[in-house]
Amino acid sequence: MNTLRVIHDPPLTGPENMGRDDMLLARVGAGESPPTLRFYQWDPPTISLGYFQEYAGYAALPPPAGDLPVVRRPTGGGAILHDQELTYALVVPVGHVLLERGPNCLYEQMHAALIAALGGAAVRAARCGVSDDSGPARGPFFCFARRHRFDVLLGGEKLAGSAQRRTREAVLQHGSIILDSRFSQQPAAAVTAAIDWTARELAAHIMTAFAASNLLVLQCAGWSAEELEAAGPHVARHADAAWIQRR
C-alpha cells in the first residue's frame, strides 16, 4: 500500500493557490515533501490562464468575468473561471506507483474517481473520449469550452478537466470540478444540478473512490511550517503582473 497526504485548504487568493502548488511541485520533486493531493477553492472568484495562454485573451474579456482578478497557472490548458467549484492539485514524484503507466494515466485515475463518486449517488457522468482541435493559439479561451478525451462530461456538457506540469523530478496535475455557475461566459455542467453536495462532501467521495481504485492509503494532514515559508516566493511570483502578462 502507498500513502498519499491529503490537504484541505480554506479558500485562498489566486496567487496563494498557485504559489502553494508551485512550491509543492518543487519540494515533492526534491523529496522534501510527501506525495500530496490538495483540495481547495478560490476567494475572490479568479480567472486562471493556462501556462501557454496569451494574456490578451483575458484583457479582451468583457464584464463580468473580465472584471475578475487573474493569475497564470503552472499547468497548461485554457482559462478557467474559478468560482463555485472544487479544485484539486495532485503532486507525485517521478517513479511513483501512480505513474507506472505514464503521466497520462493520472488523468484517467482522477477522472475515474470523480465518475465513480458521482455514480455512487446515481449521477451518470462519463469520459469525453474524443479530443477537439483546441489549443493555446486556436482557443476557445475558456477550458470548459474545449474538449479533451479525458474530460468528464455530464449531460453532454463539460463538468471537469485537468492539466499537467511535468518536470524531471515530479508531476503536478490540476483539475477543476464545477459545483455551480454564476458566470454564463464559462459554459459548463454543474454538480449541484444533479446532487446537492458541498465541495468538502465531493472531495470526500473522490478520495474514497481514488483510494479504493489505486490501493492507496490517504492521510489527511496540514502544511508544515517549512512548506508555508517556502511557498512565500512562489506566491509573490504569481502575484507579479510581469509573470501574469509574460505571454
Buried (B, 14 or more C-beta within 10 A) or exposed (E): EBEBBBBBBEBBBBBBBBBBBBBBBBBBBEEBBBBBBBBBBBBEBBBBBBBBBBBEBBEEBEEEBEEBBBBBBBBBBBBBBBBBBBBBBBBBBBEBEBBEEEBEBBBBBBBBBBBBBBBEBEBEBBBBEEEBEBBBEEBBBBBBBBBBEBBBBBEEEBBBBBBBBBBEBBBBBBBBBBBEBEBEBBEBBBBBBBEEBEBEBBBBBBBBBBBEEBEBEBEEEEBEEEBEEBBEEBBEBBBEEEBBBEB
